[in-house]
């Protein structure tokens, strides 16, 4: 999988002093998105709605609202 571009502001642009260990969103060459976030699977899995599920190889990651809001303008409509 190849990263094509960052989606939204970099961690430094969002105020990260070191620019390390911060949420981030990337678009991949196949059009998918890769998310760097905090793994909260163990805390959220039991709270998923009845019509949501995840496979064993999937994790639930959390990113800050600011990370997603700043990425909104860079996410294609289709």
N, C-alpha and C positions, 0 to 999 in steps of 0.2 A: 504494500500500500504506500502510495506516495502523497505527501502533503503538497497541495497546490498553493494554498494561501491561508493566512490567518483571517478569521472572520471577527471583525470588531477590533476594539482597542487592545493593544498589548498590555501585559501586566504593569509595565512601567508607566504607560499612559493612564492607567487606572489608579496610580498612586502607590504601587508596590516599590518599596525602597530598594530591595535587592533584585527584584524581577525574577525571583525563584520561587518555586512551590506555590504558584498561583493558578487559579482557574484560567482556562484558555479554550478556544474553539478553533478548529481547523477544518477546511474543506479538503477532501481527498480527491484524487484524480478521477475516481469513479462516480463522483457526485455525492458520496456519503460524507458525514461529518464525524470528526473525532473530538471528544471532549476530555479535557483534563479537569477533574473535580475531586472532591472528597468522597471516598467510597462510604456510603451510608446504607448499603444493602441490608446489613443486619438490623438496622433501626427502622427502616421504612418498609421492608418486604412484607411484614405482617399487616401493614396498613394500606396495601394496594387495593383499589376498588375491585369488586367481584369480577369485572370483565377485563382485568389487566393481569398479566402474568409475565414471568421472565424465565428464560432457559437457564440451565446450570452454568453456561458459559457467559451469561450476561450479569452485569453489576449495575446497581443504581448509584449514580454519581450526582452530587449536588454542586452547583455553581452559584455564585452570587447573582442577585438580581441585576446589579450593575453590569456584570459580565455579559449577560444575555441582552439587556436593554441596549448596550453599546454595540452589540453585534447585529441588532435588528435590521439596520439599514444595509448591511452587507449580505443578508440572507436572501437568495433569489425567491421570487414568488412561485416559480415552478421548476 
